Amino acid sequence: MTTTHIGSALLRTVNLQGPAGRLEALLNAGREDASYCVLVCHPHPLGGGTLHNKVVFHAMKAFQTFGLPVLRFNFRGTGLSEGEHDDGHGEQDDVRAALDWLDREFAQPILFAGFSFGAAVGLEACCTDARVQGMVGLGLPVHAEGRDYHYEFLRLCSQPKLFISGSQDEYGTKAGLEAAVANAAPPVQMVWIEGANHFLVGRLEEMQAALRNWLETNFALTPRRQ
């Protein structure tokens, strides 16, 4: 494991083993007294998605506002991760491997956030996992690059759920996404960022603000002192 100081944040490379081999992973360390740990998943690797994606990075920074440790990793076949892309099937097992690592490392409740493909895959993997106490879907896709996404499983997810999307998201229109999550088990909050596209270009601070507000409201978290 390698540890790097970046400003006031502590960044660690993590030895994360998945079913298809080693997964490239980074942990942004949190406070020692943090009451939750966090997993954030990246968008579709065939579209260039990695753990360094801007939306993923800014989501991580929002969680770090509260001093929470945040794990990001590359899905199988992405970056330095071993294995091959598996159309979202094996990637769910990658998510489960990351949850297991967080559970062993911190033994604390887990919060999940994913962007696009990472949201679709991660939400399904986390849905009925009792260790995951809250879930966030950023830019949740409905139809993207010839792929259709379905979310019937959300009716089984009892955790608080937050969905943040741009009103001009080309992969999840307002009508399409609202229909896709209509039967999700409560509690559910939907936040639309007016005029923003799928990648929330120029609007990432608004995404962070909505995420921080949800965390404060649902998990009684308070920002750490700088």
C-alpha positions in Angstrom: 0.0 0.0 0.0 1.3 3.5 -0.9 0.4 6.6 1.0 0.6 10.1 -0.6 -0.1 13.5 1.0 -2.1 15.8 -1.3 -2.8 19.0 0.5 -4.6 18.1 3.7 -6.0 14.9 2.2 -4.3 11.5 2.6 -4.5 9.3 -0.5 -3.7 5.6 -0.3 -3.4 3.1 -3.0 -5.3 0.0 -2.0 -4.7 -3.7 -2.6 -8.3 -4.5 -3.7 -8.8 -8.1 -5.0 -11.8 -8.7 -7.2 -13.2 -11.9 -8.7 -11.4 -11.2 -11.9 -8.1 -10.2 -10.3 -6.6 -7.1 -8.8 -8.6 -3.9 -9.0 -6.8 -0.5 -9.2 -8.1 1.5 -6.2 -7.6 4.7 -4.3 -8.7 5.6 -0.8 -9.1 9.2 0.3 -8.7 8.9 4.1 -11.2 10.4 6.5 -11.3 11.3 10.1 -10.6 8.6 12.6 -14.0 9.1 14.2 -15.9 9.0 10.9 -19.2 7.3 11.4 -19.6 6.1 7.7 -17.3 5.1 4.9 -18.0 5.6 1.2 -17.8 3.9 -2.1 -17.9 5.9 -5.4 -18.1 4.1 -8.8 -17.1 5.5 -12.2 -19.0 5.7 -15.6 -18.8 3.3 -18.5 -15.2 2.2 -19.2 -16.0 1.8 -22.9 -16.7 5.5 -23.0 -13.5 6.4 -21.2 -14.9 6.2 -17.6 -12.3 5.7 -14.8 -12.0 6.5 -11.1 -10.5 9.9 -12.1 -13.7 11.0 -13.9 -14.6 14.6 -12.9 -18.1 13.8 -11.6 -16.7 10.9 -9.5 -13.9 13.2 -8.2 -16.3 16.0 -7.2 -18.6 13.5 -5.5 -15.7 12.2 -3.5 -14.8 15.8 -2.5 -18.4 16.3 -1.3 -18.2 13.3 1.0 -14.8 14.4 2.2 -16.4 17.6 3.4 -17.7 15.5 6.3 -14.4 13.8 6.9 -15.6 10.5 5.5 -13.1 8.0 4.0 -13.9 7.4 0.3 -12.9 4.5 -1.9 -12.8 4.7 -5.7 -11.7 1.9 -7.9 -11.5 1.0 -11.6 -13.8 -1.7 -12.8 -12.3 -4.9 -14.3 -10.3 -4.3 -17.5 -10.1 -0.5 -16.8 -6.9 1.3 -16.2 -4.6 -1.0 -14.2 -7.4 -3.3 -13.1 -7.1 -6.9 -14.2 -9.8 -8.9 -16.1 -12.1 -7.9 -18.9 -15.2 -5.7 -19.2 -18.3 -7.8 -18.6 -21.2 -5.6 -19.7 -22.2 -4.8 -16.1 -22.5 -8.3 -14.8 -19.1 -9.1 -13.4 -18.8 -5.4 -12.5 -21.5 -6.0 -9.8 -19.1 -8.5 -8.2 -16.4 -5.8 -8.4 -18.6 -3.5 -6.4 -19.3 -6.3 -3.8 -15.5 -6.9 -3.5 -15.1 -3.1 -2.7 -17.9 -3.3 -0.1 -16.2 -6.2 1.5 -12.9 -4.3 1.6 -14.5 -1.3 3.2 -16.3 -3.5 5.8 -13.1 -5.2 6.8 -11.1 -1.9 6.9 -13.6 0.3 8.8 -16.4 -1.9 10.2 -18.7 1.1 9.7 -22.0 1.6 7.7 -21.3 2.3 4.1 -22.7 5.0 1.8 -22.7 4.5 -2.0 -22.6 6.9 -4.9 -22.1 6.1 -8.6 -22.1 8.1 -11.8 -23.9 6.8 -14.9 -22.9 3.1 -15.6 -21.3 3.1 -12.1 -24.7 4.1 -10.6 -26.6 1.5 -12.5 -24.2 -1.3 -11.6 -23.6 -0.1 -8.0 -27.2 0.5 -7.1 -28.1 -3.1 -8.0 -25.1 -4.5 -6.1 -25.8 -2.4 -3.0 -29.6 -2.6 -3.0 -30.2 -5.4 -0.6 -26.8 -5.2 1.2 -27.6 -4.3 4.9 -24.1 -2.7 5.2 -25.1 0.0 2.7 -27.2 2.6 4.5 -27.6 5.2 1.7 -27.3 5.3 -2.1 -26.8 8.1 -4.6 -27.3 7.8 -8.4 -25.6 10.6 -10.4 -26.7 10.9 -14.0 -28.6 7.6 -13.8 -28.8 6.3 -17.4 -32.0 5.0 -19.0 -30.8 4.6 -22.6 -27.2 5.1 -23.5 -25.2 4.2 -26.6 -27.6 1.4 -27.6 -27.9 0.1 -24.0 -31.1 0.1 -22.1 -31.0 0.2 -18.3 -33.8 -1.1 -16.0 -34.4 -0.5 -12.3 -37.1 -2.8 -11.1 -34.8 -3.9 -8.3 -35.2 -0.4 -6.7 -38.5 -1.5 -5.2 -36.5 -3.8 -2.9 -34.1 -1.0 -1.7 -35.2 0.4 1.6 -32.2 2.7 2.1 -32.5 6.5 1.6 -31.9 7.2 -2.1 -30.9 10.4 -3.9 -30.9 10.9 -7.7 -29.2 13.9 -9.2 -29.4 14.5 -12.9 -29.3 17.3 -15.4 -32.6 18.3 -16.9 -31.0 18.0 -20.4 -29.3 14.6 -19.7 -29.1 12.9 -23.0 -29.0 9.4 -21.5 -31.8 9.9 -19.0 -34.6 12.4 -19.8 -36.8 13.7 -17.1 -39.8 11.6 -18.2 -37.6 8.5 -18.8 -35.8 8.6 -15.5 -38.9 9.5 -13.4 -40.7 6.5 -14.9 -37.6 4.3 -14.3 -37.5 5.0 -10.6 -41.3 5.5 -10.1 -41.6 2.2 -8.1 -38.5 2.6 -6.0 -39.1 2.0 -2.3 -39.1 5.2 -0.2 -37.4 7.3 0.9 -36.5 8.8 -2.5 -35.3 12.3 -3.4 -34.8 13.5 -7.0 -32.8 16.6 -7.8 -32.8 18.1 -11.3 -30.1 20.6 -12.2 -31.8 22.8 -14.7 -30.1 23.0 -18.1 -27.3 20.6 -17.2 -26.3 17.7 -19.5 -25.3 14.2 -18.5 -21.8 15.1 -17.4 -23.0 18.2 -15.5 -20.5 20.3 -17.3 -20.1 23.6 -15.4 -22.6 22.5 -12.8 -20.6 20.2 -10.5 -20.7 22.6 -7.6 -24.5 22.4 -7.7 -24.3 18.6 -7.7 -22.0 18.8 -4.6 -24.4 21.1 -2.8 -27.3 18.8 -3.4 -25.3 15.8 -2.2 -24.1 17.6 0.9 -27.6 18.8 1.8 -28.9 15.2 1.5 -26.1 13.9 3.7 -26.8 16.5 6.4 -30.6 15.9 6.3 -30.6 12.1 6.2 -27.5 11.1 8.2 -27.0 14.0 10.7 -23.5 14.7 9.3 -21.8 18.0 9.9 -19.0 19.5 7.8 -15.5 19.1 9.3 -13.6 22.2 10.4 -10.9 23.3 7.9 
